[in-house]
Amino acid sequence: MTAQNDNQTGVRIRTLRGTVVSDKMDKTIRVRVTRLKMNEKYKKQYKVSETYYAHDPENAYRTGETVTIRASRPLSKTKRWVVVPKTEAAA
């Protein structure tokens, strides 16, 4: 997870990078974000993944693509993230 400052308000914006798991819904994708955690006792790293629902207004992303998502206001019961457009993510 990374946090960026918004230039206008100074508020930190949470962004995550993950892989699209499902694109079967209209204007919604499921993104799996995987990160490494370390066991306190044995000092061994292991993977933990979490799935987020993200708003994709143009239905531009397909299963298997890597995307960047950012936190937003609640858009539905489960959707709290918005896909960063390809042009913004590249910059």
C-alpha positions in Angstrom: 0.0 0.0 0.0 1.2 3.5 -0.8 -0.1 6.8 0.2 0.2 9.9 -2.0 -0.6 13.5 -1.1 -3.3 15.3 -3.0 -1.8 18.7 -4.1 -5.0 20.7 -3.6 -6.1 19.6 -0.1 -3.0 17.9 1.4 -5.0 14.7 2.1 -3.2 11.4 1.7 -4.8 9.1 -0.9 -4.5 5.4 -0.4 -3.5 3.5 -3.6 -3.0 -0.3 -4.1 -1.7 -2.3 -6.9 -3.1 -5.7 -7.8 -4.4 -8.2 -10.4 -7.9 -8.3 -11.8 -9.6 -11.5 -10.7 -13.1 -11.0 -12.1 -14.6 -8.6 -14.7 -18.1 -10.2 -14.9 -20.0 -7.3 -13.3 -21.0 -4.1 -15.1 -18.6 -1.2 -14.2 -17.1 -3.3 -11.4 -14.0 -5.4 -11.2 -12.5 -7.5 -8.4 -8.9 -6.9 -7.7 -6.6 -9.2 -5.6 -3.8 -7.4 -3.8 -1.0 -9.6 -2.5 1.5 -8.5 0.1 4.2 -10.1 2.2 3.9 -10.4 6.0 6.5 -11.7 8.4 5.9 -14.1 11.2 7.0 -12.5 14.5 8.4 -15.7 16.1 10.0 -17.5 13.2 10.9 -14.5 11.0 9.5 -16.2 7.9 7.7 -14.3 5.2 4.4 -15.4 3.8 1.9 -14.1 1.3 -1.5 -12.6 2.3 -4.0 -11.6 -0.3 -7.1 -9.5 0.0 -9.8 -8.9 -2.6 -11.3 -5.4 -3.3 -14.2 -4.3 -5.5 -13.3 -1.4 -7.7 -15.3 0.9 -9.9 -14.3 0.6 -13.6 -16.7 3.0 -15.5 -15.5 2.1 -19.0 -15.2 -1.7 -18.4 -11.7 -1.3 -19.7 -9.9 -3.9 -17.7 -10.0 -7.7 -18.1 -9.1 -10.7 -15.9 -5.3 -11.0 -15.4 -4.4 -7.4 -16.0 -2.4 -5.4 -13.3 -4.2 -2.3 -12.1 -3.8 0.5 -9.6 -6.8 1.4 -7.5 -7.3 4.3 -5.1 -9.7 4.8 -2.2 -12.9 6.8 -2.7 -16.2 7.4 -1.2 -18.6 4.4 -0.8 -20.1 3.7 -4.2 -22.2 0.7 -3.2 -22.4 -1.8 -0.3 -19.0 -3.3 -1.1 -17.4 -0.9 -3.6 -15.0 1.6 -2.0 -12.2 1.8 -4.6 -11.8 3.4 -8.1 -9.5 2.2 -10.8 -6.8 4.7 -11.7 -6.9 5.3 -15.5 -4.1 3.8 -17.5 -2.8 7.3 -18.4 -2.6 8.4 -14.8 -1.0 5.1 -13.6 1.8 5.4 -16.2 2.7 8.9 -15.1 
